[in-house]
Amino acid sequence: MKRFEEQKTNNRWERIIKNVTYYEFIAVLDSVRVKVVVKEVTGGEKHFWSIIPFWGIDKNTSRRILHSGNLEHD
């Protein structure tokens, strides 16, 4: 995907269109699923972008609950 990214050149920040790739990793930690997003800009290093817990809404209490690691059940 092409996006505008800020890059410092000649002591000033410029917005340049670069190819950006996002990688998603899903992990199960203590029965809770989380998604980790890593961003890579062409010509640069990969770096941490976001961590997203996987939750849903309990139909009985209307409260947010974290899903368990049992993918078949969730």
C-alpha contacts under 8 A as a table, 3 or more apart, distances in Angstrom:
res1	aa1	res2	aa2	distance
1	M	19	N	5.61
1	M	20	V	5.53
1	M	21	T	6.65
2	K	17	I	6.26
2	K	18	K	5.50
2	K	19	N	4.49
2	K	20	V	5.96
3	R	17	I	5.30
3	R	18	K	5.68
3	R	19	N	6.45
3	R	20	V	6.62
4	F	15	R	5.72
4	F	16	I	5.26
4	F	17	I	4.34
4	F	18	K	6.28
5	E	15	R	5.37
5	E	16	I	5.42
5	E	17	I	6.13
5	E	18	K	6.45
6	E	13	W	6.18
6	E	14	E	5.45
6	E	15	R	4.47
6	E	16	I	6.26
7	Q	13	W	5.52
7	Q	14	E	5.38
7	Q	15	R	6.34
7	Q	16	I	6.90
8	K	11	N	6.35
8	K	12	R	5.39
8	K	13	W	4.33
8	K	14	E	6.13
9	T	12	R	5.58
9	T	13	W	6.32
9	T	14	E	7.02
18	K	41	V	6.79
18	K	42	T	6.50
19	N	41	V	6.07
19	N	42	T	5.52
20	V	39	K	7.13
20	V	40	E	5.76
20	V	41	V	4.58
20	V	42	T	6.24
21	T	39	K	5.96
21	T	40	E	5.17
21	T	41	V	6.45
21	T	42	T	7.90
22	Y	37	V	6.62
22	Y	38	V	5.67
22	Y	39	K	4.63
22	Y	40	E	6.29
23	Y	37	V	5.62
23	Y	38	V	5.07
23	Y	39	K	6.43
24	E	35	K	6.51
24	E	36	V	5.69
24	E	37	V	4.65
24	E	38	V	6.51
25	F	35	K	5.58
25	F	36	V	5.13
25	F	37	V	6.49
26	I	33	R	6.93
26	I	34	V	5.76
26	I	35	K	4.48
26	I	36	V	6.37
27	A	33	R	5.70
27	A	34	V	5.49
27	A	35	K	6.44
27	A	36	V	7.91
28	V	31	S	5.94
28	V	32	V	5.39
28	V	33	R	4.44
28	V	34	V	6.40
28	V	69	G	5.57
29	L	32	V	5.21
29	L	33	R	6.37
29	L	34	V	7.57
29	L	69	G	7.77
30	D	69	G	7.93
31	S	67	H	7.61
31	S	68	S	4.67
31	S	69	G	4.57
31	S	70	N	7.66
32	V	53	P	7.68
32	V	54	F	7.43
32	V	66	L	6.22
32	V	67	H	5.88
32	V	68	S	4.98
32	V	69	G	5.55
33	R	53	P	6.28
33	R	54	F	5.47
33	R	66	L	7.60
33	R	67	H	6.50
33	R	68	S	6.54
33	R	69	G	5.76
34	V	51	I	6.85
34	V	52	I	5.57
34	V	53	P	4.34
34	V	54	F	5.49
35	K	51	I	5.67
35	K	52	I	5.01
35	K	53	P	6.28
35	K	54	F	7.22
36	V	48	F	7.87
36	V	49	W	7.72
36	V	50	S	5.83
36	V	51	I	4.45
36	V	52	I	6.36
37	V	48	F	6.48
37	V	49	W	5.38
37	V	50	S	5.01
37	V	51	I	6.20
38	V	46	K	6.47
38	V	47	H	5.56
38	V	48	F	4.65
38	V	49	W	5.04
38	V	50	S	7.02
39	K	46	K	5.61
39	K	47	H	5.54
39	K	48	F	6.39
39	K	49	W	5.76
40	E	44	G	6.61
40	E	45	E	6.04
40	E	46	K	4.43
40	E	47	H	6.59
41	V	44	G	5.31
41	V	45	E	6.98
41	V	46	K	7.28
53	P	66	L	7.33
54	F	66	L	6.06
54	F	67	H	6.23
55	W	64	R	6.57
55	W	65	I	5.42
55	W	66	L	4.18
55	W	67	H	5.35
56	G	64	R	5.72
56	G	65	I	5.49
56	G	66	L	6.39
56	G	67	H	6.77
57	I	62	S	5.72
57	I	63	R	5.52
57	I	64	R	4.60
57	I	65	I	5.88
58	D	61	T	5.63
58	D	62	S	5.06
58	D	63	R	5.43
58	D	64	R	6.21
58	D	65	I	6.29
59	K	62	S	5.41
59	K	63	R	7.88
67	H	74	D	6.53
68	S	71	L	7.62
68	S	74	D	6.95
69	G	74	D	7.83
70	N	73	H	5.42
70	N	74	D	6.18
71	L	74	D	5.15
